[in-house]
Structure formats: structure tokens, C-alpha cells
């Protein structure tokens, strides 16, 4: 009997999109009113069922709307997206998403995330150019000799650095650039591709889960909850440290088992295929690390340093990041005197290699579009707030953890989740006599936990680069998710009773 093969990432997302479209026929459409700050006019704009009302930008206006957020959080730009207004939920005329909407949603998604897709394609082009020069091959050969006998340090360094990026400025989508570079290094160290994937993706996930100063989650969520973002920061630092240690030890334990016996690898059946894709044959290749190849790798690494600096300090986003990688490819072509025709063909081939990843990102966004157009996200938020109201504080905060995990399937954006839910859910903390920072932590940990496996997030795009199935990833990561869930529940329970 032929073994049933797990569907591809694109098929998984299309099945999820179909499921969401069906939900729009079952879950009532509804929406909270929204409030946005107009900096130019110094007024609030209230949106209610498609109509717009201009209001004075004063604390009294916020108090009248029962929004317990200081005015300066809006005027300073700390809250830059429309927020939900408490107690304004109303059911609207149903907007079920039919066959036409289902077909068009992935296409709309691709259009909406065109900036991310272009970044991914240009990363593919840059990596192909560097591969063409032989710099990766020579550099990995040199590194494998330096790390001989202590390869586990690579796991510690990579996971920790990416986690620091996640907890400080929300390093997430940008990590897609690291896979083509780091996978050959981990394979050369006699690990499997799951280890490379884990170091990058889990590093980013634990960092964003226990965000300390991340402006796209912690800061905007705290501001939307009406508290200072530094409230509860020491607890988040402790959770970040504990979580990172757990993740590193978990990855090392698996990696050492695979290194000792390759048949223990979850993806052992794909070993030859993946190594053929990512590993270089050093015996026949160029392992001589010349000055020119060192310059190539220096330019390549510098692209990432500039990218991180630009994102964290210069308000850069995907367009500027793409520009950096494009300039890097041109500089490398100039340094190595690559023929113009060869350069263009190589760059396009590299971009084509990541085209499937780009489509996955677009289709995932299409799922979100179906939810937004079907007006079901606010309905789920409304009933979630009703369920958790009136609980004792220990049960309440742990319920919040799972509420946010569930909502993150429908609202995978951390900043979007913050401005939509915090004005509604954070005041519930007052009723059970706990600080609102506890709800912020539940939001972070809940979203973060589900992010490890969330098919509408980045995991499917990451898996597509490594050519690993979603089922294999679940088999690897689910025990870690359970461990982190237990730790999060213990942490939240202790925090509300202290």
C-alpha cells in the first residue's frame, strides 16, 4: 500500500484558507469601533461601521470612550495604528467568503506582501552570486576546521545572537536570509538541516516570545494597555534567559544524537538530497581562502550588519533592506569581475530558487485577508473577552495565555494583535486585581508559543527553504513547545500572586 505523503506547504496553506473561508459562513461578522490619531490635524478619528467622526485629541475624549490609555501614548507616536474601542462591538451584516474570494485571496496576499517577496528574491540572487564565487565553499571549509571537536558552540552562538535580535527589535522575517548561509555550515559540522533550522527559527521565536524592548510587540502592547513598557521588564528578561537556555539545551541534545548516529535524524530519509543541495565538495572545489574570497564574504556579512543597524536605528523596512542586498551583489560582482551576462543569469537563477518561498509568504497573507474581509477576528476577540471575565486571577492569566495562542492563528501580526486586543483585554486585569503587564506577558507568551508551529506565520516559508515537511517539524518541536508552555504557565501564575 502506497504511503500517504504529507502535503506541501502551499497545499497546507490553501487548505487552511479554505477552512477560514468556511468559518466566515459559520462565525457571525462583527467589529469594534476603531480610534486613530491624526498627527497633522491633532485630532482623533473614530471609525464606526464605515463612517468617520473627528474628535478632539484630549484625555477627556479617551475617558469618555472608556479607553484607559494616556493621551501622550498617541501624540508621541507610540501608538501608530488604529486601536479597538472597548464596549463598541456590534454584529454586522454577514460577509461570507465564497469561491471567488477564496481564489483571489492568495493573489491579493502576494500583492500586499510584495515588499517581502522582493526581499526574499533578492536574497536568493545575492546568495547565488556568492555561491558562484566559491566564497561560501572556502569559508565553510575553513570554519569546519576551526570548530572541529567543538561544533556545539555554533549552536549556542547562532541561537543566542538571533534570540537577542528577536527580543530587542523583533528579528523575524529577516532571518529568511540566514538559511542559505548557515545550513551548509551545520551540515559540514555533521548535523542535519533541522539543527540549522532550529537555531535560526527557534532563536527568533524565543526572542520574540520573551520580547524585552521589541517596539513591534512589547512597547506597542504596553502603550495600548495604558502602561509604561518598562513595567514587568525584569520578569521578561528572566523569562528570556530561562527560555533561551531551555531551547539551546534542547537543540544541542538533538544535534549531538544526530552527530553520533545520523539515522536518529528526523529527516534521515532526506539526508542525501539536502546535502546535495547545500553541501560543497571540498575535495574538488576551491578550499583556498584567498584575499578576494575574504572580501566577498566581508561584503556579504556587512550587508547583514548594515541591515540590522538600519532596521533598529534608521526606521528601515523591506525596501531599504532589499537595496542593501542588491548593492552587495553588485559589489561582489565587481570584486570578482563576473561577466555581466553570467551575473544576471546567476542572480535570476538564485531568485528563482526562492520563488516557492515567496509564494508561501503571499498565500499566508491571503489567509489573513479572508479573515479580515469576513469580519470574524473581532467576533472571536469579543467572545474571548466574555469568556475570561470574572475568573480568579490565576485561572484568568493562564486562560489569557491560551486565548492569545488561539487568536494568533487568526491575527499573526504582533503589532496588529496588540492594538486590536489590548484596549479590550487589558482592562479585564483590573477586575481580577492584577497588573496589566501580566496581560502583556500573556500576549507575548501566547503568541510566541503558537509561533513555533503557526502555519500562517513564517514557519512554512522557512521549511520550504530547507525542504523539510511541516509534519517533520511538528515531530521535532512539539515537545519543546509543551515544555515552554508549562514554564510560561508557572511564570504567569507566580507573577500574579507575588
N, C-alpha and C positions, 0 to 999 in steps of 0.2 A: 504494500500500500504506500502510495507516494506521500512523503512527509509534507504537511502544510507549512508553507513559508510565511513568516511574519511580513505584513505589507510594508512597502517603502514609506519614508517619512511624508512624502507628498500625498500618498493614499491615506495615511493616518489622519493628516490634517483635513483632507476633503471629507472623510467620514465624520470627523468632529464638526466640520462646518455643516454637514447635513443634519447632525444631531441638534446643533444650535438652531438651525432653521426650523426644525420640528418643535423645539422648545418655544419658539415665538408664537406658535399656534396654541400652546398649552398655558404658558405663563402670561398673565394679564399685562398689557402695556401700561406703563405709568412713569411718572417723572417728578422729581423735586424741582422747585424753582431754583434758579441759579443767580448768584450775585458776583459781579466782576467790577474791578476798579479801573476807571478810565483816568490814566495819569495826566493826559493832555487837558482834559476838562475838569479834573479834580472832582469827579462825581462817581457814584456807584450806578451801575447798570443792572437792573433786575430783569431777568428773563423769565416769563411765565407763559407756558403753552404757546410759544412763538411770538408773543408780544414783548416789547421792550419798554421799561419805565426808568426814567432818570431820577435818582435820589441824591440827596446831599451826602457828601462823604464826611460824615460825622460819627462820633461814638454813639450818639443818641439813635441814629439810624440803625446801627448794628444792634443796639439794645432792644429797639422796637421789634426787630426781626428775630430776636432771641438768639443772635449769633454772639457767643461769648468769646470774642476774639478782639484783642486790642487794635485800634484803628491804625497804629503805626505798622502793623504787620502787612497792611495793604499798601499804605503810602510809601513804605520803604522798598517795595518790590519783592518782599519776602514771599508773599502770596501773589503769584503772577497768573494763575489760572482761575476761571470761574469756580466758585465753591457751591455746594448744596446748601440750601436754606432749610433749617430744621422745621418740622411740622408743616411742611408745604406739599407733601406727597399727594398726588391725585392720580386716579386711574384715567387713562386716555383711550381714545378710540384705538382698537386693536390694529397693530401693524404686522401681521404675519408675513414672514419672508417666504415667498414661493420659489418655484423652479428658476424663474428669470433672475431673481435676486441672488439665489444660490450660485448660479453660473457667473454672474457679474462680480460677486464679492471678491474672489481671488484676483480678478483683473483690477478692481478698484484698489485692493490691497497693494498690489505691485506698484500702482501709480503713487499711492500715498507714501510708500517707503522707498521711493526711487533713489533718495539720497543715500540710504543704507545700502541698497543694491549696487549703486555705482561704486561706493567704497569697497564692497566685497570684490567686485570685478577688478578694480584697480589693484587691490592687494594681490589677487591672483596673478595679474600681469607682472607686478614687481617681483613676486616670488619666482616666477618663471624666468625672468631676466637674471636674477641672482643664481638660480639653478644652472642656467646656460653658461655662466662664467666659471662654474666649478668651485665657487667660494664656499657654498654650503658643505660640499663634499670634503674639501680640505679642512675647513673649520671643525666639522664634526669628528673627523679622524683625529685631529689634534686634541680636541676636548675629551674624546673617549680614552685617550692615553693618559691625560691628566687626572681623570676621575676613576681610573682603574682601581677597583677594590673599595671605593667609597662612593659608588653611584647613588646611594640613597640620599646623599647630600643634595643632589639635583632635585629630588622630590621636595625636600624641605625648603630649598631656596625658591624654586618656581612657585610652589603653592603659597608660601608666605608673602612673596612680593606681589602676586596677583591679588591675594586677600587684602593686603594693605591698600592696593588701588581700589578694590571694591568697597572697603569700609570708609575711605576718605572721599572719593569723588565718583563712586558708582561705576567702576570699571566693569563693563558687561559686554555690550555689542562689540567693543574694540578688541576683545580677546579673540575674535574670529581670525584676526591677523596672525596670532601666535601659533595656531595649529600646524600650518605647513612647515614652520621653522623648527618647532620643538619635537614633533613626532619623530623625525629621523634621529634626533639626539637620544630620545628614550629608547628607540629600537636598537640603536648602536650600543646602549648600555645593557642590552639583553632583557629589557622589559617589553611589555606588549603595548599596543596603541591605547588600551583602556587606561593605562597608567598616565600616559601623556594627557589624554582627555580629562582624567580625574584631576590632575594637578592644576590644569587651566580652569576647567568649568567649576569644579568643587571649590577651588581657591576663590574664584569670583563670587560664587554663590554664598559661601560662608562669610565673605567680606560684606556683601550687600545685605545678608540676613542680619548680621550684627553691626549695622552701619553706625558709626560714631559721629562723623561730621559730614556725611554724604548729603549734599544740598538737594538731591533729587528724591530723597526719601525722608531721612531723619529731620532735616531742617524744615522742609516744606510741610511735613506731617505735624511737627511740633507747632509751627506757626499756625497751621489750620486748626489745631486743637486749642489754640489760645495760650500756649505756654512757651517759655524760653527753650530753645533747642538744647541748651546745656543741662536742663533738668533731666536727671537719670543717666547722664553720660557715663558715670563711673560704673554703673551696672552694665551698660552696653560694652564698655571696654573689657570688663570681666568676662562677659558672655563671648565676646570676640576671641579673647585669649583661650578660653576653655574650648570653644567650638573649633578653633584652628588646630589646637593640639589633638583633639579627637580625630579631625579629618586627616591630618598628616599621618598619625599613627595608623589609621585605617588604610590609607593608600600604601604606606610602607609595608604593612603586613601582607597585603595582596601582592605587591610588587616583588617582595622577597620570595614569596611562594612561587610566583611565575618564573623568577630568575633561577630558582633551584630546580624547578620542574616545569618546563614550558607547556606540558599537557594540562597543567592546572589552570591555564588561561581560559577565561570565559569565551574568548574568541579564537581559540586554538585552531579551529577549522578554517579560519581566515588568515592564518599566520603567513603563509607563502604569498597570498595575494596582496596583503597590506605591506609586507616587506618589499615586494617587487615594486609597489607604488612609491614608497617613501625612502627605502634604503639605497645607498650608493654602493657600487662595487669598488672598494678602495684598492683592490689589487690591480685593477685595470684602469682606475680613474686617476685623477691628479690629486695626490695627497700632499704635494709640496705647497706649503702655505706661504706663497710669495707675497711680496710687499703690495702688489696690485690687488691680490685677493683679500689681503688685510684691509685695504682701502675700501673695497667693495662691501665687506661686512661692516666696516665702520660707518659707511654711509647708511647701510640698511638699519643698523642699530640706532643711529642718530635720528632716523625717521620716527622711530617709536618714542625716543626721548622728547623730541620736539612735539610729537602728537600729545603725549601726556602733559607736557607743560602748557601747551595751547589750550587743551580741554579744561585743565584745572585752574589756569590763571588768565587766559585771554578770551574766555567765552567762545572758544571754537566749537564747531559741531561737525557733522559728517562731511560737508562740502570742503571745509578747510583741511580736515584730515585726509580726504581724497587728494587734495592738491599736494600735500606733503609727500604722499606715496608716489604720485606722478612725477614730481620733481626728482625724487630719489631714483626712480627707474631711469630717467633721462641722464642723471649724473653718472650712474653706473654704466650706462651705455656709452657715455663719453669717455669714462676712465678706461674701459676695456676696448674701446674703438670697435664696437659692434656695428656691423654693416646695417644701414638704415632699413633695408628690406627684411633682413633677419630679425632686427629688433622689433619691428612691427608685427611680424608673423609670430614671434615668440611671445610677445606681450598679449596678443589676441588669443593665442592658444592657452596661456595661463589664465586669462579671464574666463575663457570657455570652460576650464576645469572647475571653476566655482559657480558656474551658471545654475546648477541644480540647487546650490545653497541659497543663491539669490531668490530663486522661485519659492523655496520653502519659507523664507522670511516674508515674502509677499503674500503667500497663501495664509500664513499665520495671522497676518494683519487683516486678511479678508474675513477670518472668523470673528474678530473683534468688530468689524463693520456690520456683520449680521446682527450682533448683539445690540449695537448702538442703534441701528435702523429699526430693529424690532422693539426697542424701548423696554427691555426686560432687566437691564442691570440695576436700575433704580428700584424696581419692584423687589428684586432679591435683597437689596440693601434695606428696604423698608421692613420687610418681614424678618430679616436678620436682627434688626434693632428691636423689634417687638418681642422676639423670642428671648433675647438676653436681658431684657429689662426686668428688674426686681429680683434677680438672683443674689445669693450670698457672694461675697467678693472673691473667694477662692474659685468657686464654680464659674462665676461670671468671667474672670480674666482668662481662664482656660477655654471657656466657650468662645471668647473673642479670638483666641489663637486659631481655632478651627473654622470660625466664621471667615476670618481673613484668608485662611488657606483655600476655602471654597470659593470666595469671591475672586481670588487671584486668577482662577481659571477664566472667569468672565471679564476681569479687568487686569490684564497682565502688566500694565504700566504702573510703576511705583508712584510717580508723581500724580498720575490720574487717580489712582486709588486713594491717595492722601487727601486731595481736595474734594473728592466726591463723598468720602466716608467720614473723615474726621469731624466735620461740623455736626454730623448726625450721631455718630457713635461715641465720640469722646465725652460729651456731657453725661452719658449714662454712668460714667465713672463717679460723678458727683453723687448720684443716687445711692451708690453702694459704699460711699465714703472711702474711695481710694484716689490717688493722684492720676491725673490724665496721662502722665508719662507712661503709666502701666499699659494704657490702651495703645500708645505709640509703639511700645515694645511688642505688644501682641500683634500689631500690624506688621512690624518688621519681621518678627519671627515666623508669623503665619505665612506671609508672602514668601519669605526666604525658604521655608521648609518645602513648600509646594514647588518653588522654582527649581529644585533639584530634579523634578520629574515633569514639570509643566509642559505639555506638548504645544501649548500656544505661546510659549516663551522661546528661548534661544536653543534649548537642548537639541531639537531635531535638526536645526541648521548645523550645530556643532557635530552631531553624529554623522551627518552627511559628508562632512569633510574627511572624517576618519573612516568612513564606510562601515560603521558599526550600526547594527539594528537597535531599535528602541527597546525591544524585548531583552536584549543582552545588557543594555544599560540599566534597565529596571532590576535585573537579576543582581547586578553589581552594587547598585546604590541603595536599594530599599533597606537593607539592614542599617546602613549609616543614617538614613532618614529617620528610622524608628528610634535610634539612639539619640539623635539630636532633638527629636520631638519630646522624648522623656526628659532630657536635660532642660529644654525650654519650659516645659510644664512645671518642673521643680523650681526653676529660676523665677518664673512668674508668680507662682504660689508663695514662695518665700518673700518676694518683693512686696506683695500687697499686705502681708501680715507683719512685716517688720515695723 
